[in-house]
């Protein structure tokens, strides 16, 4: 009898260990540092929210650890709020009593469908960078093509209202461009465009206040990314972070800040900021420590285990006089602007970039705009 009890206890204990391990593994998989391949990561949930996976028959509770696939739907109760990652730097924030479908989660052909309720898109990007965020409602189709702030309100049997606070939208049916400061109302039979009144500019509801608060939180999470976090994230990459960035045609990565408990935007260059005003002070270009300029991993030896100045293996100090990186010539990444102790630990790597105006000058906003426009995403 005691043996049976012992075996039962052992079985329960073993099951508990296996379950706890699966939870840890799941959490570790979710909390990977860098993601950019697809949209759909759930970054924040407050109040009641549910998800309906494509092909499933029932709604399930939505969790902050979920990743949406193409065809999945999310709906919120009156107190619900959900933040969904789009292409790196852009967020979809869903208000209460709303329902949205992620129709296509590919970054090259991203498409959302707002079925009812309210959604806000915060789109961050370099000046002139062509975005590709397609949105449809029961009354219209449109594409967000510039950084900015956008709000959509959908009453299924009535109309869709689009408010462009900042940025630019292209209406798919007419190819009309709508710039910041305008409102568009779509019904089953008509489309009207008008300037926002002072009351409409000032009258910002609770969901907009929440969206701004989230933007401030995420910008702060970016500024608190440390060298140690970045080294851990990129040390296993077989190519440089810039090569991955350039090959995917974006403006940066989603980067998980474990201290903040969320993904934030990690841009390639300095100078990016939220349309709400918060700055993304940490960038890939600022990655490194100890010196005054990046070494060029391709200047000498093979990447990633080459000779002098290789990343992350090799020998010697990071030094040289490279060119600023461009999207058309990623082999220039990272540009060097002097010399310094190699990162990490004196065994080759990346040192900190020179300050603006010194050797290896950082790109200006104007030069960055030209670089981004040279290789616009599809």
Long-range contacts (C-beta under 8 A, 24 or more apart in sequence): 26-65, 27-65, 30-65, 30-67, 31-256, 31-258, 32-256, 33-229, 33-232, 33-233, 33-255, 33-256, 34-233, 34-234, 34-253, 34-254, 34-255, 34-256, 34-266, 35-85, 35-253, 35-254, 35-256, 35-263, 36-88, 36-107, 36-244, 36-248, 36-250, 36-253, 36-254, 37-107, 37-248, 38-105, 38-106, 38-107, 39-68, 39-84, 39-85, 39-86, 39-87, 39-102, 39-105, 39-106, 39-107, 39-110, 40-67, 40-68, 40-69, 40-70, 40-72, 40-84, 40-85, 40-102, 40-105, 41-67, 41-68, 41-84, 41-85, 41-254, 41-263, 42-66, 42-67, 42-68, 42-82, 42-83, 42-84, 42-85, 43-83, 43-84, 43-85, 43-91, 43-262, 43-263, 44-81, 44-82, 44-83, 44-214, 44-262, 45-80, 45-81, 45-82, 45-83, 46-79, 46-80, 46-81, 46-210, 47-76, 47-77, 47-78, 47-79, 47-80, 47-81, 47-96, 48-76, 48-77, 48-79, 48-80, 49-74, 49-75, 49-76, 49-77, 49-80, 49-81, 49-82, 49-94, 50-74, 50-75, 50-76, 68-102, 68-105, 69-102, 69-105, 70-102, 70-103, 70-104, 70-105, 70-106, 71-101, 71-102, 71-103, 72-101, 72-102, 73-99, 73-100, 73-101, 73-102, 73-115, 74-99, 74-100, 74-101, 74-102, 75-99, 75-100, 76-117, 81-207, 81-210, 83-214, 85-254, 85-263, 86-110, 86-112, 86-121, 86-123, 86-133, 87-131, 87-132, 87-133, 87-250, 88-250, 88-251, 88-252, 88-253, 88-254, 88-265, 88-266, 89-123, 89-124, 89-125, 89-147, 89-250, 89-251, 89-252, 89-265, 89-267, 89-272, 90-121, 90-122, 90-123, 90-124, 90-125, 90-131, 90-133, 90-144, 91-121, 91-122, 91-214, 91-215, 91-218, 92-119, 92-120, 92-121, 93-119, 93-120, 93-121, 93-122, 93-207, 93-210, 93-211, 93-214, 94-118, 94-119, 95-119, 95-120, 95-207, 96-207, 103-136, 104-134, 107-248, 107-249, 107-250, 107-377, 108-132, 108-249, 108-377, 108-378, 109-134, 110-134, 111-135, 111-136, 112-136, 113-137, 114-152, 114-154, 114-160, 115-154, 115-156, 116-154, 116-155, 116-156, 117-153, 117-154, 118-151, 118-152, 118-153, 118-154, 118-205, 118-207, 119-151, 119-152, 120-149, 120-150, 120-151, 120-152, 120-207, 120-208, 120-211, 121-149, 121-150, 121-151, 121-152, 122-149, 122-211, 122-215, 122-274, 122-275, 122-276, 123-147, 123-148, 123-149, 123-150, 123-167, 123-275, 124-251, 124-265, 124-267, 124-272, 124-273, 124-274, 124-275, 124-280, 125-251, 125-272, 125-372, 126-251, 126-269, 126-271, 126-272, 126-365, 126-368, 126-369, 126-372, 127-365, 127-368, 127-369, 128-369, 128-372, 128-373, 129-251, 129-369, 129-372, 129-373, 129-376, 130-373, 130-376, 130-377, 131-377, 132-377, 132-378, 134-172, 137-186, 139-186, 139-187, 139-188, 140-171, 140-172, 140-173, 140-186, 140-191, 141-171, 141-172, 141-173, 142-169, 142-170, 142-171, 142-172, 143-169, 143-170, 143-172, 144-168, 144-169, 145-169, 145-170, 147-275, 148-180, 148-275, 149-275, 149-276, 151-208, 158-187, 159-185, 159-186, 159-187, 160-185, 160-186, 161-185, 161-186, 162-186, 163-196, 163-200, 165-196, 165-201, 165-275, 166-275, 167-275, 212-276, 215-274, 215-275, 215-276, 215-278, 216-274, 216-276, 216-278, 217-260, 217-262, 218-260, 218-262, 218-264, 218-265, 218-274, 218-278, 219-264, 219-273, 219-274, 219-278, 219-279, 219-280, 220-260, 220-278, 221-257, 221-259, 221-260, 221-262, 221-264, 222-255, 222-257, 222-264, 222-265, 222-266, 222-280, 222-281, 222-282, 223-279, 223-280, 223-281, 223-282, 224-257, 224-259, 224-260, 224-282, 225-255, 225-257, 225-264, 225-266, 225-282, 227-287, 227-288, 227-289, 227-343, 229-255, 229-257, 229-258, 230-255, 230-284, 230-287, 231-343, 231-344, 234-287, 235-312, 237-304, 238-304, 239-303, 240-297, 240-303, 240-311, 240-330, 240-333, 240-334, 241-284, 241-287, 242-268, 242-284, 242-325, 242-330, 242-333, 242-334, 243-330, 243-333, 245-284, 246-327, 246-330, 246-375, 249-375, 249-376, 249-377, 249-378, 250-377, 251-372, 252-283, 252-284, 253-284, 269-362, 269-363, 269-368, 270-362, 270-363, 271-365, 271-368, 285-325, 285-334, 285-353, 285-362, 285-363, 286-352, 286-353, 287-334, 287-350, 288-318, 288-334, 288-343, 288-349, 288-350, 288-351, 288-352, 288-353, 289-343, 289-351, 289-352, 290-340, 290-341, 290-342, 290-343, 290-351, 290-352, 291-317, 291-318, 291-319, 291-338, 291-339, 291-340, 291-341, 291-342, 291-343, 291-351, 291-352, 292-337, 292-338, 292-339, 292-340, 292-351, 292-352, 292-353, 292-354, 292-355, 292-358, 292-359, 293-318, 293-319, 293-320, 293-335, 293-336, 293-337, 293-338, 293-339, 293-340, 293-351, 293-352, 293-353, 293-354, 293-359, 293-360, 294-318, 294-322, 294-333, 294-334, 294-335, 294-336, 294-337, 294-350, 294-351, 294-352, 294-353, 294-360, 295-319, 295-320, 295-322, 295-334, 295-336, 295-342, 295-348, 295-349, 295-350, 295-351, 296-320, 296-322, 296-332, 296-333, 296-334, 296-335, 296-336, 297-333, 297-334, 297-350, 298-331, 299-336, 306-348, 308-348, 309-342, 309-348, 310-348, 311-348, 311-349, 311-350, 312-344, 312-347, 312-348, 312-349, 313-347, 313-348, 314-342, 314-347, 314-348, 314-349, 315-347, 315-348, 316-342, 316-348, 317-341, 317-342, 317-346, 317-351, 318-342, 318-343, 318-348, 318-349, 318-350, 318-351, 321-359, 321-360, 322-360, 324-360, 324-361, 324-362, 324-363, 324-367, 326-371, 326-374, 327-371, 327-372, 327-374, 327-375, 328-371, 328-374, 328-375, 335-360, 336-360, 337-361
